[in-house]
Amino acid sequence: METAVTVLAFLATMVVSVLLFAAVIRRLLGVRVGPVRTLLAALLAVFVAAPVLQALAPPDPTSLNAGELVLIGLVAVVISALLAMAALVILEVLLPTGSMPGPVELWRGTRRRVGRTRRYATIVRIALRHGLGRFLRGRPAPGPSSAAARRQLGRSLRAALDEGGITFVKLGQLLATRRDLLPAEIVDELTALQDRAAPVAWAEVSAVLAADFGRPVEEVFAAFDHEPLAAASVAQVHAARLADGTDVVVKVRRPGVAAIVERDVDILLRLAGTLEERTSWGRPLGLRALATGFAAALHEELDFTIERDNLQSMAAALADSPDRGVLVPTAYASLSSERVLVMARLDGTPLGAATAVLDGLGEDRRAELAGGLVDTMLDQVLVHGIFHVDLHPGNVLVTADGRLGLLDLGSVGRLDAATRDAIGQLLAALGRRDSVAVSDALLQVVDRPAEVDERELQRAIGALIVRYAAPGTTAGAAAVAALLRTLAAYGLGVPPAVAAVFRAFATLEGALGLVRPGFDLITHARAAGTRRFAEALGPDRLRGSLEDELAALLPVLRRLPRRIDRLGDALEHGRLRVNVRLFADDQDRRLVTDLLHRALLTVIGSAAALVAVLLLRTGDGPRLSGTVELFPLLGYFVLIVGVVLILRVLVVIFRRD
């Protein structure tokens, strides 16, 4: 019993001592230190305190009075705390706070890392199976030199992406729209990627519906077709009927698809970041930004509440525009959720299979529908700022009454007012075939480098206008691809929202070719841009624009005389001062801070090295053990600290990215 009490008393003393040391160390350092690091430093101080006290005390401790014992004990505590603080600083230098996860995060991270490793192995096997292994080497692989070789590479890449699953299929579909990044032969092959999958069993679909509705499917719908109308990698669509007899379609997200996408997107983001940091071509392309935009778009596609809101916004935009024979299905918000979307069913035929229906409409009506589809897209881009980014034939429906329905609004583009105005100016300049105005409009919507040869850009744009904007030209997708290649050649980055506009019009050409073969997209868009620019300069619109500008300027004009009077009074009485804020820019502050940190590290490291030399040249000092003296130990310790600090400065100086 007495032994147990002694052990408990010892443990309690140790705990109290550790906590006291931890509080003192955190207080003296003056910065927030993690609890684990603080406790480790306190334990070090506790274990070091006894040898330090023993080294400081004389051979016969009984010869000391109480005051001397307290003083020696206090010195030992201070030295122990300083050693623990120095250990903390060295640990912070070698292993900064936050660089190591906690136990829970470490366990979760290990599980994720194991899952990623397995997925990496699967991806590598798929790449090797399709002959893409040479592109996985550390050194750059030579690209295909002929059109046939590029086409074969495109087939291999398409097959590998198709086998990779949903995320890689979506990535391939996105790459198929970036003709500024990939050769035409590869883009053509990637365009053939189809987002298809085997249907999910009804039992799993029913479980998802019941969980989201909070009741059985039979209580929500009067009828529900268990066989899907279509099945894709993200969701599948079923036909159903509401209790009031309204025919609807129900889009259900596939169970488990979110976890798969999250895992693969994490891999793509890591890969994009690595390529951007370690390759000469990754940074100019902005691979991290491309991957981030792709991840955001894919996450939006998984959340059906976003598509529900997009449907409602697009319906409001179409209602606010002239009727051009284009409509979108009505979303039932009360029955929709993140995994389920209920929409009114449009009675019609997919555009790719609607040849007979279109032939029955006549050439004039087909031309009217094609023009209405282009004008609707222009309304979405230039007026409302929300537009369908992927109007391929599979997302366009021909209704029984000869109208066009837009489907799959899971991912839409959004433009701010300034970008809409710049794109409107671009279309108007194209209508006038003014290469200077086209270049100026483009420079407003792209990310330009510090220097760009605007005259050469104007010449290149002029050549494109002569080639693709001539009357009768129908190569809309080729014109967009040539424009994007020209922008890339001059180092101009295309923001994702603007790239979505180009992608939308390039994709639209395929649908227009089915609605009205031979439809001239470029001529129609050029004429529409000229017409809209002229309408903007009309008396009614011009008056409204002037009124809006005047309303915005009126508060400024009202305050202007008072401010001029204050400036004049201050100037007259010698009180006018100009205050310039130094280092207002974040980059300037970071530069100065980095320079100061390096200078301080150099001074502290040099001082530590000098102190270490002095300690090593001094006498042995108190003995910590039979063979270890205090001063040499401190000297070597301080020398290590100085060398580490100086090496940190040198590695920054000599390192080349």
N, C-alpha and C positions, 0 to 999 in steps of 0.2 A: 504493500500500500504506500509506504514511504517512497519507494522507488518511482511509482507511478506519479505521485505528487511532484517529485523532483523533475521528472521528464516533462510534465505538463507546465510546471513553472518555467523550465528552460525554453520550451516551445513558445510560451506566452511572451517571455522576454525577447526571444528572437523576432517574433512577429511585431511586437511594439518597436523594437530597434529598427527593423526593416522599414516599417511605416514612417517612423521619425526621419530616418535617413532619406527616404523617398520624398517626403515633404520638404526637407531642407534642400535637397538637390534640385528639385523643380523650382523652388523659390530662388535659389542662387543663380540658376541658369537664366531665368527670366523668360523662357519660352515654353510652349506647350510640348511636352514629351509624352509619348505613348505610355500607358500604364505598365505594359510588359517590359519595355526598356527601362523605365524608372525602377521597377522592382528588381530587375537584374542588376542595375547599378547599385541599388541599396544593399542587395545581398553581397555584392563585391565589397562594398564599404564595410559591412559587418564582419566579413571574413578577414579583411585586411587590417581592421582596427586592432585586433589582438597582437599580430606581429609588430605593427608600428609602435603600439604601446610598450611592448617588450623591448624594442630597440631603443626607445627614448628613456626608459626607466634605468636607473643605476643598478649595478649588480645586487645591491642590498636595498630593496624597496622600503624596508622598515625604517631606514634612516631619514625618510622624507616625512614632512609634516602634512597635515590635511590640505593646506592651501597648495603646497607643491604637487600633491597627488591630483588635486582637481585641475591644476594648470596643465600638468603633463597629459592627463586624460583628455582635456579640451583640445590640446594640440594634436593628439592622436586622432581624435574625432575629425578635426578640421582637415588633417592630412588625408585621412581615409575618404572623406567626402570629396576632396579635390581630386584624388586618384579616380574615384568613381565618376566624377564629372568629366575628367579627361578621357576616361574610357567611353563615356557617352558621346563626347564630341568625335572621337575617332570612329566610333560605330556609326555616327551620323554621316561622317565623310565617306566611309567605305560602303555603308548600306543605309541610304537616306530613308527617312520616315515615309511609309506608304509604299516602299518598293517591295516589301514582303507582306503577303496577306495574313490575316488572322487564321486561327485554327479552322473555324467554320468555312471561311472563304477558301482556305487552302484545300479542304476536303472537297468542296464543290468545284473548285477550279481543277483539281486532279481528275474528278469524274468527267468534267467537260473536256479536259485535255485528252483523256483516254478516248472519249467519243470522237474528238476531232482527229486523233491519230488514226483511228479505224476508218474514218471517212476519207482522210488523206490517202490511205492505202487503197481504198476503193477507187478514188479518182485516178490515182496513178495507174492502177490496173486497167481502167477504162481507156486512158490515154495510150498506154502501150498497146492495147489490143487493137486500137484504130490507127496505129502508125504515127502517133504524135509524141513518141518518146524523145525524139531529138530536141524538142522544144523545152524539155524539162531539165536540160543540162545547165550547168553554171555559166558556160560561155554561150554567146549568142549563136543561134543556128542560122545558116544561110537560108534566105527565103526562096520561094519558088521563082524561077526565072522566066517561065513561059505561062501563057494563058491556060494551057492544058494542065500544067502542074498546079497552078493556083486553083483550078476547078476541082482537081482531085483532092487538094488540101481542104477545100471547102466541104466536099462530101465527107471526108474523114472527120472534120470538126463538127459537122451537123450530126453525124451518127454518134459521136462521143457525147455531145451536149444532150441529144435525145435520150441516150442511155443514162446520163447523169441524173435525170429526174427533173422535178418541177422547176427548181431554182435555175438550173442550167438551161432548161428550155426557154424560160423567160429571158435569161441573159442572152441567149442566141437570138431571140426575137428582137431584143433591144439593139444588139449589134447589127442586125439586118437593116436597121434604120440609119446607121452611122457610116454612110458612104464616104465621109471625109476621113475615116480612120482605117477602113479596110478596102482591099481591091474589089472591083465590081464582081469578079467571078465568085469570090467567097461570099459576098453579100447576096448574090443570086441564090446560092445554095442555102444560106441561112434563112432566106425568105420562105423556103419550103418547109421549115419547121412547123409542125402542127402540135397544138396543145391538146392532147387527147389522153385518155386514161380509161382503164376498165371501170365499169360502174361499181359503186359501193352497194353492198347488200342492203335490202330494205330495212332489215332489223336495225342496222347502224344508223341509217337515215332517220328512222322513226324515233330512235332514242335521242338524237340531236334535236328533233322537232319538239318532242315531248318535254325535254329539259328546258328549251327556250320558251315555249308557250306556257309551261306549268300545268299542262293537261294533255290528255291523249289527242292525237291528230284528228280522230273522228269527231271530237267535240268542237274543233275549229273549222274544219272544212266539210262541206256536204259530200264532196267526192275528192279522191286523191289517187292519181295514177302511180302505182308502185314502180312502173318501168320509166326510167328517165328519158326525157326528150333528147338530152345531150349530156355527155360526161367529159369533163376536163380535169386537169391535174389539181386545180384549186377547188372546184365545186362541180356539182351536177344539178340539172334543171328538171323539175317535174311539173306536169300539168295538174291543175286542181280547180275546184269550183267552191266559191264561198257559199255561205248559207243563203244569201240573197240571189243566188244564181249567176253571179259574175264569174266569168272564166278568168283564171289567173295562172301565172307561172310562179313556182317556188324554187328559189336558188338556195341550195344547202351546201355549206362548206364541208369538205371532206374531213372526217375525224383524223386528228393527228397531223394534219398538214402544216399547222402553225409551227410545231416543234421542228419538223423537217426543214422548213424554210429558215427558221431562226438559226439552226445549226449551219446550214449551207451559206447563209448570208454572212455569218460570223467568219467563216473561212474565206469568203470572197473579200470582205473588208480587210482582213489581215493580209491577204495576198496582195491586194491593191496598195496597201500602205507600204509593204515591203518593196514592191516593184517601184513605187514612186520614190522611195528613199535610196534605192541601190542601183537603179538603172538610169541611163542618160535620157531615155525616151519617155519614162514614166511621169516625170515631173511636168514637162511641157504639155502632155496630154491631160494632166490633172486626174490621174487614175483614182485617187482617193475620193475626189469630189464626184466622179462618175459612179463609183461603187456606192457612195453614200446616197446619191440620187436614185440609183436603181433600188437600193434597199428600202428607201422611203416609199417609192412607188409600189414595190411589192407588198410592203406592209399595208399600204392603203387598199390594195386589191384584196387583201385577206379580211379587211374590216368592212362588212357589208353596210354598216351604218354610213360610211363615207359614200358608197355608191347610192344609197337611198337619198342622201342629201344632194348628191350630184344630179340625180334624176329630178328632184324637186327644183333645183336651181336652173337646170336646163329647160324644164317645162316652163318656168317663169320667163326665161329669156326668149323662148319661142313664142310665148303668148304676147310678149312686148314687141315682137317684130312682125312685119307683114307675113301673111300666110303664103308660104312657098311650097306647100305640099310635103312638109317634113314634120314628123312628130316623134315623141319619145313616150315610152310606157309610163303609166301613173304608178307611183310607189305607194304601198299601204304602210305608212309609218308605224301604225299601232301593232302591226303583225310582224314587223321587221326587227332584227337584232344584229349583233356582230356576226353571227353565224348563219342567219336566215334572212332572205330578202324576198318579199312577196310583191309582185308587180302585176298590173293588168296585162292580159295576154293580147298581143297584137295579132290579128288574124291575117296572115300573109305567108309569103314564101321567101326564103333566103335569096339574096341577090344572085348568088352563084348558080342557083337552080331556077331562076325566074325568067328564063328566056322567052317561054311561051306567053307568060303574062305581059311582059314588056312588048312583045311583038303585037299583041292585041291593042296596045295603047296608041300606036301610030308614031311616026317620026317626030311630029311637032310636039306631042305630049312628052315624048322621051327627052327631047332637047330642053323642054321647059322644066322637067324634073331635074335634069343634070345641072342646068343653070341655077335652079332653086337650091340644090344641094351646095353648090359653090357659094351662092349668096348667103345661105344659112351659116356656112363655115366662116365667111367674112364677118357676118354679124356677131358671131360668137367671139372671134378674135379681136375685132376692132371696136366693138360697142360694149359687149357684156363682160369680156375678159375671162370667160370660162368656155373651153372648147374641147371637143372630142379629139383625142390624140391618135386614135387608131381606127380610122374609118375604112378598114379593108372590107371586101365584099362579104365576109362572114359576119360583120357587125351591122350590115344594112339589110333591111327587110322591105320587100315590096308588098304592100297591103292589097286586100281584095279590091278596094276602091281606087287603086292607082296612086297611092301615096308612098312615101319612103319613111320607114321607121328606123331610128337609131338605137342600137342595142349595146350592152356592155359598157357602162359608164363608170366602171370601177376606178379607172385612173383618167383624170382629165387634166388639161393644162390651165394655168391661171396666170394672167398678165396684169401688171399694174397699169395705171393710166398713162404714165410716161412712156412705157414700152409700147402700149397700144398706139399712142400718137406717132411714135417713131416708125412702127410698122406701117401705119397708114401713109406717112410721108414716103416710105420706101415704095409702096405700091403706086402712089401717085407719080413718083419719079420714074418708075418703070413704064408707066403709061406714056410719059413724055420722052422716054428713052434718054434721060438725062443722067449720064454716068457720074457727074460730079454730085448731083443731088442724091443719087443712089448710094454713093460712097459715104456722104455725110450722114445719111439716115442709118446706114449699117454701123458706122462708128458710134452711133448713139446707143445701139442695142448689144454690142459685143464687148468683150473684155479686151481692151487694147493694151499693148505693152508700152513701155516708157517712150519708145521711138518707133514710128511707123512711117514708111515712105508713102505719103498720101497720093502723090502724083502717079507713082507706079501702080498703086491700088486702083486709082481712077481709070488708068489705061486698061488694067486687067478686067475691071468691071465693064468698061465699054466694049471690050472684045466679047465678053459673055452676052451682053445685050444684043450685039450684032448677030451672034450665033444663035441664041435661044429665044430672043424676043421678036424675031421677024414674023410677019404675018404667015399663018399656016403652020407654025411650029407647034408640035404636040409633045415634045420630049420634056414633060414637066419634071419627072423624077431625075432625069439626066441633068436638067438645068439646076435643080437643087443640089445634086451631088457635086457638080462643077463649082457651084458657088461655095459650098462648104470646103472643098479642096482649096479654093483660092484663099478663103479666110485663114485656113490652117497654114498655107504657104507664107502668109504675111504675119504669122504669129498672133492672129486674132482669135481669142477664145470665145466660143459660143456658149452663153449661159444655158442651163438646162431648159428653162421656160421658152427661150427663143428657139433652141434646137427642137423642142416639141412642136413649135409652129411649122418649121420646115418639114419635120417628120409627118405632121398631119397632112400637109398639102401634097407631099410626095406619095403618101399612102392613098390619098383621095383619088389620085389619077387612076388607080386600078379599078375602083368602084365606078368612076365616071365612064370608063371604057365599056363597062357592062350595061350601064344605064343608057348611054348613047354613044355607040362606037364612033370614033373619030372626033369626039368632043375636044375643042381646043381650050384646055385649062388656062394656059398662059395668056392667051388673047382675052378670054373672059375675065380673068382676074385683073389684067392690066386695065381693061375698060371699066371694070367695077371700081378699081382704085381711082381712076381719073374722075369717074362720076361722083364718087363719094367726096373727093377733094373739092370738086366744083360745088357740090351741095353744101360743104362746110363753109364755102365763101359766099353762099347765097345770102340775100338780104335778111331773111328770118334767122338763119343759123348764125350769121355774122353778128347780127344785133344781139342775139342771146350770148354769144361768146364775149362780146365787148362788155355787156352788162355783168357777166360773171367776173371778168378781169377787173372791172371797176369796183365791184363789190369787195374783191380781195384787196385792192389797193387803197380803198377808202380809209380804213383804220390807220394805215401807214401815213397817208397824206394828212390826216387829222392831227397826228402827233408830230409831224415834221416841223411846223413853225415853232412849236415849243422847244423842240430839241435844238433847232438852229439858234434860238434866243439864248439857251443855256450855254451853247458853245461860244457864242459871241461874248457873253458876259464873262465866262471863264477866261477867254483870251484877253479881254480888256483889262482884267484885274490880275493877270499873271498866274491864274490858278489852273491853266490848262496843262495837263500831264498826259503822257502816253505810257501806258502800262503794257509791257511785252512779257508774256508768260514764257519763261524759258522751259524747255523740255515738256511742252504741253502734249507732244506726240508720244504715244506709248513706245514706239520703236526707239526714239531718242532716249527716253528714260531707261529702257532696257539696256541700251548700249552703254550709257554712263554707269548704270548699276553694275553691269558685267565688268567694266574696266575697274571700278572701285573695288569690287570683290577680288579681282585678280591682284590688284595692288596690295590689298590688305593681306591676302594669302601669302604674297611674296614677303611682305614685311614680317608677318608673324612667323612664317617658316624660317626666315633668316635669323630672326631674334631667337627662336627656339634652338636653332643650330648653334648659335654663339653661347647660349646658356648651357647647352649640353656640353660644349667643349670646356667651359669653365668648371662645371660639375665634375667632369672626368679628370681635370687637372688638379682639383682640390683633393684633400685627404679622403681617406676611406669613410669617415663619419661613423655614425652608430651602426652596429652590426644587426642585421635582421636575422641572421642565423650564424652557424659556425663559419661559413665561407662567403656569405653574401653581405655586402655593405650597402648602406642606404644611398650615399652620394653617387657611386658608379651606377647603381640601379636606376636612380632618377635621371642620371645623365644619358644613359642609353634609351630610356623611355622618352625623354624630351627630344633626343636626336631622331628617334623614329617618327615622332610627331612632326618635326620640322621637315624631314625628308618627304613624308607623305604630302604635306602641304605644298612644298616646292614642286614635287612631281605632278600634282594636280594642275599647277600653273603651266608647267612645261608641256604636258600632254595637250592642253588647249592651244598652246602656241604652235606646236609642231604638227598637230592633227590636221589632215586635209580631208574634207568631205568628198 
